[in-house]
Amino acid sequence: MTPLFASLVVCAFALTIVSSRPSDFPESTDQLDACGQHYKDLLAASTAWHEKTCNGTSKRAACVVPEHEQAYLELKQRCKQAHDERNAKVKEIYEKLPSYLVNMTLRVNLLKESLRHDLPSLQEMVNEQKSLLEAAWKYGAQLQRELLLTSMESNRMQRALVLHSMLVNVSLTEMMQESYKYHGGNSRMVARMLKFARKLPSADERVEVYKELAQLLKSNNHNDRYPAIIFSHDVKQLEDRYKPEHAEYEGKVVGRWQTQLLAGNFHEVLMFAKDYPEYYARIEQDLYTALKTQWSMDAFNRMLYLPNSLPTAEQRVGAFRGVLDALLENQAKQRNDASLMRLANELAKLETTLEGSNDATRQSLDEVKNVFQQFTYTRDFSAYAELYKIFRAAL
């Protein structure tokens, strides 16, 4: 090998080492280290982010934990600093490379004519290797980004959090747009996007995601689907930073479901109550208010069968209270004995299933029973339950 060829190979090798990590790739390929932090520490931190508690509960916790946010931002800053330092080293090498080549050219001017052919071929080789490396790392970064999206969409949130914390220059807005493009019509997938946002330690990043999802929900006319309820509730934890018009999200869903309930269509409500009971608890009384404000006996006869269709005892008791309160407020508009007998019979069915229920649920049931005595004829629950057995055939 000629002296010129050997010198330039060394230079190209040094360049390859320095540029071996591009802009968008995770800051370490060593699984035991990420941005100067041991992987076990990073995993422990992501576990804390994923399993955070708000007001003593960890289920769908949507608050911002200052300690988590600070640790997360420090990690992101270390990753960005490492990324910037490597970019600077690569830039420095590329800037000096022409002068290195000129100096070498001057020193080999006295060599034989055949050596002149080494320089252009070597320059071509360096450029080719540089292009190949950049293409490979760009592709690798894209794979990492796709893995992050796949983790979020498959409900592997802890893995998604780890990947996101290690990636640099990743736009959460673009990620949401891409995922929504393919999965926006699937409410369960949109709920997972909201779950990912809820788990993010950084309040600023959460606001960024919520603003984008708010726009996507409205522009696609999806703001009357159940993810809008989850969105409205979760974003209230950040109302000092972002406060959307909740009537355009939760309000639209509740209004649509009220219409369905009055018509006897319980399917969507029952599915939501089963899959997201804590969110359902926040809207159930608003749903039952529709019967009170838009009273009709036809609607009552349909909603009479809603309570015992709900998945949990607590939800059933709450629904019975809503239906009874609506009948009580509108009792002057019709004779109510037959309706109260049927309600008492449905409530008696529920009572037989409450074995093992907590004291709060049983107390709520007793309160519902006491409502029967507030009607004009002041009969108690037991009396109406017995009357149903006598007049069942006529009802």
Order of alpha helices (4+ residues) and beta strands (2+ residues): alpha-beta-beta-alpha-alpha-alpha-alpha-alpha-alpha-alpha-alpha-alpha-alpha-alpha-alpha-alpha-alpha-alpha-alpha
